[in-house]
């Protein structure tokens, strides 16, 4: 964990003000998402320390409480689909958050899609690509161009370094590539859109059985670089930026998930 700013410079802000700022930045109303964006669990009204994590796991919730955070900002929140029962792991996570007075703030697709602070935009920057536009449903995917064409093996090595994760290669594109499409996490379903947008290689977190065949038939490489690994950077960069802007302490909870 990264403690960020020292206590001597620490200020505070009201939780509604932080959420209002994030709503203006990320525009969750643009998306029909799998779960609620914004405030998911209400904790203390004043925030002095903001924790960030890719996923609101039990370990992340416990780490946020231990760090003295009043809010935990995540990409993967607690509520998905039509789930309404507070039992099992969900009950355990809520017990920790509510017991510690920690608000849970989650943004899913809005944090994927943002052109500057989003998962896809951050992934392109980490790969050294110049952002050249969007593709796919609701412009969720982003594409970029490498400064110069590279052999696919070099791009695979660059992905392994950028995401600190093994890369599963579903071959299909040219031996030398330049145009790169990205949808982080479970974005393998955007391979067809990436190919139609002129991408030589499509980077995501996971692959499905059909991804192997689709990559070959569409003529576009698919590189699966880990769901957690591809989405474990933007939320921390966002948190650090919020802390710097509003004078908060920031704690980055990295977690460990090989999937």
FIMARFI-568184 format. One record per residue (C-alpha): residue number from 1; residue in one letter; x negated, y negated, z negated. Coordinates in pm, 1 decimal. Example, Ala and Ser with C-alpha at 12.3 -4.5 7.8 and 13.67 -1.06 7.14 Angstrom:
# residues 2
DOPA   i aa       c1       c2       c3
DOPA   1  A  -1230.0    450.0   -780.0
DOPA   2  S  -1367.0    106.0   -714.0
# end
This chain:
# residues 259
DOPA   i aa       c1       c2       c3
DOPA   1  X      0.0      0.0      0.0
DOPA   2  X   -107.3   -355.8     73.9
DOPA   3  X    -26.5   -600.2   -205.4
DOPA   4  X    -48.3   -899.0     29.3
DOPA   5  X    -25.1  -1243.8   -129.2
DOPA   6  X   -141.6  -1301.7   -485.6
DOPA   7  X     97.1  -1370.7   -768.3
DOPA   8  X    -33.8  -1726.7   -813.7
DOPA   9  X    108.9  -1834.9   -476.5
DOPA  10  X    426.9  -1631.0   -505.5
DOPA  11  X    755.5  -1810.5   -449.6
DOPA  12  X   1109.3  -1679.3   -435.0
DOPA  13  X   1409.6  -1693.2   -206.0
DOPA  14  X   1771.2  -1587.3   -227.8
DOPA  15  X   1864.0  -1255.2    -71.1
DOPA  16  X   2143.3  -1406.0    144.7
DOPA  17  X   1896.5  -1658.0    287.9
DOPA  18  X   1653.4  -1382.7    386.7
DOPA  19  X   1927.6  -1178.9    552.6
DOPA  20  X   2063.0  -1485.2    733.0
DOPA  21  X   1713.5  -1552.1    869.2
DOPA  22  X   1674.6  -1189.6    983.6
DOPA  23  X   2019.1  -1190.5   1145.6
DOPA  24  X   1928.0  -1502.4   1344.9
DOPA  25  X   1597.8  -1348.2   1448.7
DOPA  26  X   1712.2   -994.9   1535.0
DOPA  27  X   2071.7  -1062.9   1651.6
DOPA  28  X   2230.2   -736.9   1531.0
DOPA  29  X   2566.4   -836.2   1679.3
DOPA  30  X   2426.0   -759.3   2025.4
DOPA  31  X   2405.7   -388.0   1949.0
DOPA  32  X   2645.6   -101.4   1897.6
DOPA  33  X   2427.2     88.8   1655.7
DOPA  34  X   2433.6    423.8   1477.3
DOPA  35  X   2467.8    261.4   1135.3
DOPA  36  X   2506.0    -78.9    965.4
DOPA  37  X   2235.5   -340.5   1019.0
DOPA  38  X   2144.5   -592.6    751.9
DOPA  39  X   2215.5   -544.3    382.5
DOPA  40  X   2288.1   -180.1    295.6
DOPA  41  X   2230.2   -183.9    -80.7
DOPA  42  X   2273.0   -494.3   -297.8
DOPA  43  X   2005.6   -555.5   -560.0
DOPA  44  X   1881.1   -868.4   -732.4
DOPA  45  X   1980.0  -1202.0   -583.0
DOPA  46  X   1628.9  -1354.5   -594.8
DOPA  47  X   1341.3  -1202.1   -399.4
DOPA  48  X    979.9  -1262.0   -500.7
DOPA  49  X    828.5   -943.9   -357.7
DOPA  50  X    931.8   -784.7    -27.1
DOPA  51  X    839.5   -422.9     44.8
DOPA  52  X    849.5   -272.2    393.4
DOPA  53  X    866.9     88.2    514.3
DOPA  54  X    962.2    263.9    835.8
DOPA  55  X   1219.3    478.0    652.2
DOPA  56  X   1411.7    442.7    327.9
DOPA  57  X   1292.7    778.4    197.5
DOPA  58  X   1299.6    861.6   -171.9
DOPA  59  X    922.9    810.9   -183.9
DOPA  60  X    954.4    466.9    -22.4
DOPA  61  X   1232.7    363.9   -261.4
DOPA  62  X   1025.1    477.4   -558.7
DOPA  63  X    717.5    293.4   -427.2
DOPA  64  X    917.5    -27.1   -381.8
DOPA  65  X   1039.6    -11.8   -742.7
DOPA  66  X    689.4     68.5   -870.6
DOPA  67  X    547.8   -230.4   -679.8
DOPA  68  X    796.1   -466.4   -842.4
DOPA  69  X    978.8   -546.1   -518.2
DOPA  70  X   1327.5   -693.2   -520.0
DOPA  71  X   1396.1   -593.0   -158.1
DOPA  72  X   1293.1   -312.4     74.7
DOPA  73  X   1307.0   -385.4    448.7
DOPA  74  X   1316.9    -75.9    671.5
DOPA  75  X   1383.9     42.8   1024.8
DOPA  76  X   1562.8    363.5    922.5
DOPA  77  X   1821.6    288.7    655.3
DOPA  78  X   2043.6    517.9    449.0
DOPA  79  X   2376.7    520.9    631.5
DOPA  80  X   2432.8    684.6    970.2
DOPA  81  X   2747.0    765.3   1163.4
DOPA  82  X   3052.9    836.8    952.0
DOPA  83  X   2876.9    953.1    633.6
DOPA  84  X   3071.9    837.1    325.9
DOPA  85  X   2980.4   1086.7     51.9
DOPA  86  X   2708.5    981.3   -193.0
DOPA  87  X   2559.7   1322.6   -271.4
DOPA  88  X   2225.8   1501.4   -241.1
DOPA  89  X   1925.2   1301.6   -114.1
DOPA  90  X   2139.7    994.9    -46.5
DOPA  91  X   2249.6    985.4   -411.0
DOPA  92  X   1888.8   1017.9   -525.9
DOPA  93  X   1769.1    728.6   -311.9
DOPA  94  X   2058.4    506.4   -416.0
DOPA  95  X   1997.4    588.1   -782.0
DOPA  96  X   1639.4    465.6   -753.2
DOPA  97  X   1728.2    146.9   -561.9
DOPA  98  X   2017.8     46.4   -785.3
DOPA  99  X   1829.1    136.4  -1101.8
DOPA 100  X   1541.0    -85.7   -994.9
DOPA 101  X   1756.4   -373.0   -869.0
DOPA 102  X   1607.2   -335.9   -519.7
DOPA 103  X   1809.9   -447.5   -216.9
DOPA 104  X   1783.5   -230.4     92.5
DOPA 105  X   1780.2   -422.4    421.7
DOPA 106  X   1775.8   -217.7    742.8
DOPA 107  X   1761.3   -305.3   1112.7
DOPA 108  X   1761.2    -19.5   1361.5
DOPA 109  X   1815.8    -99.5   1732.2
DOPA 110  X   1766.3   -475.7   1675.4
DOPA 111  X   1415.4   -403.7   1547.4
DOPA 112  X   1345.4   -175.0   1842.3
DOPA 113  X   1447.3   -430.8   2102.0
DOPA 114  X   1317.8   -768.6   1982.6
DOPA 115  X   1079.3   -911.5   2246.1
DOPA 116  X    815.6  -1024.3   1993.1
DOPA 117  X    849.1   -845.3   1658.9
DOPA 118  X   1025.7   -528.8   1780.3
DOPA 119  X    886.3   -175.8   1780.0
DOPA 120  X    857.6   -159.5   2159.2
DOPA 121  X    689.8   -499.6   2192.7
DOPA 122  X    443.8   -421.5   1912.7
DOPA 123  X    362.3    -85.2   2071.8
DOPA 124  X    282.0   -251.8   2403.4
DOPA 125  X     49.3   -497.1   2230.8
DOPA 126  X   -129.3   -218.0   2047.7
DOPA 127  X   -186.6    -49.7   2383.8
DOPA 128  X   -327.9   -367.3   2539.7
DOPA 129  X    -38.7   -414.6   2781.6
DOPA 130  X     99.2   -746.3   2902.8
DOPA 131  X    477.8   -744.7   2853.8
DOPA 132  X    651.7   -778.6   3190.8
DOPA 133  X   1018.1   -719.2   3108.9
DOPA 134  X   1294.1   -490.1   2994.4
DOPA 135  X   1478.1   -184.7   3123.0
DOPA 136  X   1754.8     53.8   3026.8
DOPA 137  X   2078.4     24.7   2832.2
DOPA 138  X   2114.2   -316.3   2660.3
DOPA 139  X   1757.8   -390.0   2772.1
DOPA 140  X   1633.7   -172.9   2486.1
DOPA 141  X   1324.1    -51.4   2669.3
DOPA 142  X   1025.1   -272.4   2738.6
DOPA 143  X    762.2   -231.5   3004.8
DOPA 144  X    413.5   -369.2   3041.2
DOPA 145  X    105.6   -355.5   3259.0
DOPA 146  X   -244.0   -253.9   3167.7
DOPA 147  X   -507.7   -510.4   3258.2
DOPA 148  X   -643.8   -260.6   3509.1
DOPA 149  X   -533.8     85.6   3623.5
DOPA 150  X   -654.8    368.7   3400.6
DOPA 151  X   -668.2    747.2   3433.7
DOPA 152  X   -382.9    905.8   3243.6
DOPA 153  X   -638.6   1074.2   3015.0
DOPA 154  X   -763.5    731.1   2906.8
DOPA 155  X   -409.3    615.7   2830.6
DOPA 156  X   -350.0    928.8   2623.2
DOPA 157  X   -665.9    854.0   2424.1
DOPA 158  X   -556.3    492.9   2377.3
DOPA 159  X   -216.8    610.0   2245.2
DOPA 160  X   -377.8    852.5   2002.1
DOPA 161  X   -589.7    567.2   1866.9
DOPA 162  X   -309.7    307.2   1858.8
DOPA 163  X    -61.3    530.4   1677.3
DOPA 164  X   -306.4    755.0   1487.2
DOPA 165  X   -114.1   1058.3   1603.2
DOPA 166  X   -162.2   1351.9   1844.8
DOPA 167  X     -7.9   1294.3   2186.5
DOPA 168  X    213.2   1547.6   2364.1
DOPA 169  X    177.2   1495.3   2740.2
DOPA 170  X    458.6   1592.1   2977.1
DOPA 171  X    283.9   1537.7   3313.2
DOPA 172  X    455.3   1398.5   3618.9
DOPA 173  X    311.6   1066.5   3728.2
DOPA 174  X      1.9    965.1   3922.3
DOPA 175  X   -350.7   1043.7   3806.4
DOPA 176  X   -418.2    671.7   3760.3
DOPA 177  X   -151.2    457.9   3595.0
DOPA 178  X    -85.9     90.7   3525.0
DOPA 179  X    284.3     25.7   3451.8
DOPA 180  X    387.7    147.1   3106.2
DOPA 181  X    739.9    181.9   2963.7
DOPA 182  X    808.9    212.4   2591.6
DOPA 183  X   1103.3    314.5   2376.7
DOPA 184  X    966.5    415.5   2037.2
DOPA 185  X   1106.0    686.1   1809.7
DOPA 186  X   1358.5    924.6   1961.7
DOPA 187  X   1357.2    754.1   2300.3
DOPA 188  X   1302.7   1051.6   2530.1
DOPA 189  X   1645.9    992.2   2684.4
DOPA 190  X   1515.8    670.9   2843.4
DOPA 191  X   1268.9    855.2   3068.8
DOPA 192  X   1498.4    831.2   3371.8
DOPA 193  X   1546.4    455.9   3317.1
DOPA 194  X   1171.4    406.6   3279.4
DOPA 195  X   1107.3    590.2   3605.2
DOPA 196  X   1374.7    386.7   3785.3
DOPA 197  X   1208.7     69.1   3651.6
DOPA 198  X    883.8    164.5   3826.1
DOPA 199  X    689.1    292.0   3525.4
DOPA 200  X    399.7    529.5   3587.8
DOPA 201  X    404.7    649.0   3227.8
DOPA 202  X    671.8    640.0   2957.2
DOPA 203  X    570.8    630.4   2590.9
DOPA 204  X    804.9    735.5   2312.5
DOPA 205  X    798.1    919.3   1981.1
DOPA 206  X    948.6   1256.7   2065.8
DOPA 207  X   1001.2   1496.1   2355.1
DOPA 208  X   1285.7   1741.9   2415.4
DOPA 209  X   1271.5   2069.2   2605.2
DOPA 210  X   1405.7   1905.6   2917.7
DOPA 211  X   1147.5   1625.2   2900.2
DOPA 212  X    882.0   1853.1   3049.5
DOPA 213  X   1089.0   1921.4   3361.3
DOPA 214  X   1226.1   1567.2   3395.0
DOPA 215  X    878.2   1412.5   3385.9
DOPA 216  X    761.1   1636.5   3669.6
DOPA 217  X   1075.3   1583.7   3876.4
DOPA 218  X   1091.9   1205.8   3823.5
DOPA 219  X    720.7   1149.4   3889.0
DOPA 220  X    664.2    971.9   3556.4
DOPA 221  X    439.7   1090.7   3273.4
DOPA 222  X    598.6   1113.8   2927.2
DOPA 223  X    373.8   1073.2   2624.7
DOPA 224  X    530.2   1167.6   2289.8
DOPA 225  X    324.4    996.7   2020.1
DOPA 226  X    528.0   1064.0   1705.9
DOPA 227  X    860.5    917.0   1592.6
DOPA 228  X    726.9    779.6   1264.4
DOPA 229  X    389.4    688.2   1413.4
DOPA 230  X    536.2    470.3   1688.9
DOPA 231  X    769.9    292.4   1444.3
DOPA 232  X    532.9    239.4   1152.0
DOPA 233  X    382.8    -92.3   1261.6
DOPA 234  X    645.6   -349.7   1358.6
DOPA 235  X    833.2   -349.4   1027.1
DOPA 236  X    511.0   -417.3    836.0
DOPA 237  X    409.9   -696.2   1074.2
DOPA 238  X    756.0   -846.2   1032.6
DOPA 239  X    732.3   -822.4    654.1
DOPA 240  X    390.9   -985.3    648.6
DOPA 241  X    521.7  -1269.9    865.6
DOPA 242  X    822.3  -1322.4    638.3
DOPA 243  X    599.0  -1325.4    331.0
DOPA 244  X    368.8  -1583.8    484.9
DOPA 245  X    657.9  -1803.2    594.0
DOPA 246  X    852.1  -1795.5    267.7
DOPA 247  X    569.5  -1754.7     17.5
DOPA 248  X    663.6  -1404.6    -94.4
DOPA 249  X    443.3  -1115.6   -199.6
DOPA 250  X    444.2   -834.2     56.4
DOPA 251  X    388.3   -463.9     -5.8
DOPA 252  X    349.3   -235.3    297.0
DOPA 253  X    454.9    122.2    213.3
DOPA 254  X    292.2    332.0    482.3
DOPA 255  X    436.4    674.1    409.4
DOPA 256  X    318.5    996.4    572.3
DOPA 257  X    526.2   1177.9    831.2
DOPA 258  X    366.9   1384.4   1110.9
DOPA 259  X    691.7   1404.0   1312.4
# end
